Amino acid sequence: MSLKTFSDYLLLEKKYSKHTALAYIRDIEMFQDFLEEHHDSEVLSKVGYSEIREWIVKLVNSGISNRTVNRKISSLNTYFKFLIKTQTIKINPLKQHKALKVGKKVQLPFSEEELKAVLENSIEVHDFESARNHLIIELFYATGIRRIELVEITINDIDFGNKQLKVLGKRNKERYIPLIDSLIISIKNYLKYRSQLETINDKEVLFLTKKGLKIYEMLVYRIINKYFSEASTKAKCSPHVLRHSFATHLLNQGADLNAVKELLGHTSLAATQVYTHNSIAELKKVYAKSHPRNLR
């Protein structure tokens, strides 16, 4: 069974994004390279758990984190399930596999002061790029969307009348996010500068490069990293930290966990509960200061 067929299955049946499907294929190709180098074969349908375990040991010894190893094995597991579905193999060699243990990864959000410093002081909006960069940061913080979701926004996804944004999330699941008035003003301001570009190749897409092409994920990352590296001491300054900040600050202000789950586009509440870590820490501070028994 070719990897092209598997890729089509991920894209068309599982509704994965192109980026996710490509990551799965790369992981499987890496395992194929290992098989060819160490076992003179790259036929995945004849693989046993012993070869996979050997690969896992090699990955761990190379310094790759357990989290990354688990992701690669998950890609492989999805492929074996596909081979069973297509009756290419009868038994999944990873059926009894247990994922490697990973430590809980707590990502600190940007503080409200850091967000204010960037949005109010770091970017002076005076041309296309500054208007775009300011809107990208403001949109991340005001909606909590993912980087790939931001890249894919079209102008038609913005409903100014109902003050909402349509977002295409994971597995092509649509959701609608409310837009606050200040964000709507920033969008309209950016669109004025956008309309002044000499050339616009991707007319439907909201965010463009200065050459009029659809913006790409690495550029979005560089924009966030540039401004927040100057305003924050955090080691990681990425779009995901802005998403984390959105969720944490909402929860700190008393937002309902289920409502935040819907805004983030999570399928399970467990995924959203990751963001409650800092909210609980904030709650403890309030409790310590306010509880009557503590004031005696």
Helices and strands as residue ranges (DSSP letters): H 3-8, I 9-13, H 18-39, G 44-46, H 49-61, H 66-85, H 112-116, I 117-122, H 128-143, H 147-151, G 155-157, E 158-159, E 164-168, G 170-172, E 174-178, H 181-195, H 217-231, H 239-252, H 257-264, H 269-273, H 276-290, G 292-294
